[in-house]
Amino acid sequence: MPSSPRTRALLIDIGNVVVWDPRPRIVREFLRRKPVDPVRLPSAYYRIALRMAYGSLRLRDAYREIRHQLPRSLSYSDFRDLVGRRSLHPVPGVLPALRALHHQGAVRIVYASNVEPVTWSGLRRKFHLDECADGAALSFRLRSLKPARRFFTAAIRITRVPPSEIFYLDDLPENIRAARALGISARRVRSPADTLAILRKLRTEITPGVERSIQSM
């Protein structure tokens, strides 16, 4: 649990934890513009999004693949705006809580996300995510996707503390299992209330000694 005085870093997922996963909103926009198979389209787009998140598919190439399946659905500029701005919405209360925890300086905060480059840029511009964290383990930079062991070993290096002193939050059970396999204390969050309760606990229960050790790193 995050109440342990040994917690020196918070590793936190972005999608459905800090901001709502934008992919369902993107799919709904496509379906609104051009009604197609509501089962096949989500799986097709999610595969494309994962390739972008891995860093193996550029946004314009992703758009070409989508246009091949959905002719005359969206212009490229509309698609770029949808993926990098309009589909991005914060989970209520989490960003202010993260900002307060970061200002306190008691733990290092590092994002851990399978996120597309254009989405990450949009999140930084729209919500100033950099102001709420000390670093980011991002799939397109690491060329690895959660729940791969390689992703989490890289994330541990970015936190700059041992796995036993990291607390991790994610909404997917497979990511929680992968983190725990490396000795990270991890908890699955199922709602904004879960996330907010843990962030409040971190703010109130991290000891002053831990806070000084983090600030001196």
Secondary structure as the mmCIF struct_conf table of DSSP 4:
data_model
#
loop_
_struct_conf.conf_type_id
_struct_conf.id
_struct_conf.beg_label_comp_id
_struct_conf.beg_label_asym_id
_struct_conf.beg_label_seq_id
_struct_conf.end_label_comp_id
_struct_conf.end_label_asym_id
_struct_conf.end_label_seq_id
TURN_TY1_P TURN_TY1_P1 PRO A 2 SER A 3
BEND BEND1 SER A 4 SER A 4
TURN_TY1_P TURN_TY1_P2 PRO A 5 ARG A 6
STRN STRN1 ALA A 9 ILE A 12
STRN STRN2 GLY A 15 GLY A 15
TURN_TY1_P TURN_TY1_P3 ASN A 16 VAL A 18
STRN STRN3 VAL A 19 VAL A 19
BEND BEND2 PRO A 22 PRO A 22
HELX_RH_AL_P HELX_RH_AL_P1 ARG A 23 ARG A 33
BEND BEND3 LYS A 34 LYS A 34
TURN_TY1_P TURN_TY1_P4 PRO A 38 VAL A 39
HELX_RH_AL_P HELX_RH_AL_P2 ARG A 40 TYR A 54
TURN_TY1_P TURN_TY1_P5 GLY A 55 GLY A 55
BEND BEND4 SER A 56 LEU A 57
HELX_RH_AL_P HELX_RH_AL_P3 LEU A 59 GLN A 69
BEND BEND5 LEU A 70 LEU A 70
TURN_TY1_P TURN_TY1_P6 PRO A 71 ARG A 72
BEND BEND6 SER A 73 SER A 73
HELX_RH_AL_P HELX_RH_AL_P4 TYR A 76 ASP A 81
HELX_RH_PI_P HELX_RH_PI_P1 LEU A 82 ARG A 86
TURN_TY1_P TURN_TY1_P7 SER A 87 SER A 87
STRN STRN4 PRO A 90 PRO A 90
HELX_LH_PP_P HELX_LH_PP_P1 VAL A 91 VAL A 91
TURN_TY1_P TURN_TY1_P8 PRO A 92 GLY A 93
HELX_RH_AL_P HELX_RH_AL_P5 VAL A 94 GLN A 104
TURN_TY1_P TURN_TY1_P9 GLY A 105 GLY A 105
BEND BEND7 ALA A 106 VAL A 107
STRN STRN5 ARG A 108 SER A 113
HELX_RH_AL_P HELX_RH_AL_P6 PRO A 117 PHE A 127
HELX_RH_3T_P HELX_RH_3T_P1 LEU A 129 CYS A 132
BEND BEND8 ASP A 134 ASP A 134
STRN STRN6 GLY A 135 LEU A 138
HELX_RH_AL_P HELX_RH_AL_P7 SER A 139 LEU A 142
TURN_TY1_P TURN_TY1_P10 ARG A 143 ARG A 143
TURN_TY1_P TURN_TY1_P11 LYS A 146 PRO A 147
HELX_RH_AL_P HELX_RH_AL_P8 ARG A 149 THR A 159
TURN_TY1_P TURN_TY1_P12 ARG A 160 ARG A 160
BEND BEND9 VAL A 161 VAL A 161
HELX_RH_3T_P HELX_RH_3T_P2 PRO A 163 GLU A 165
STRN STRN7 ILE A 166 ASP A 170
BEND BEND10 ASP A 171 ASP A 171
HELX_RH_AL_P HELX_RH_AL_P9 PRO A 173 ALA A 181
TURN_TY1_P TURN_TY1_P13 LEU A 182 GLY A 183
STRN STRN8 SER A 185 ARG A 188
BEND BEND11 SER A 191 SER A 191
HELX_RH_AL_P HELX_RH_AL_P10 PRO A 192 GLU A 205
BEND BEND12 ILE A 206 ILE A 206
HELX_RH_AL_P HELX_RH_AL_P11 PRO A 208 GLN A 215
TURN_TY1_P TURN_TY1_P14 SER A 216 SER A 216
#
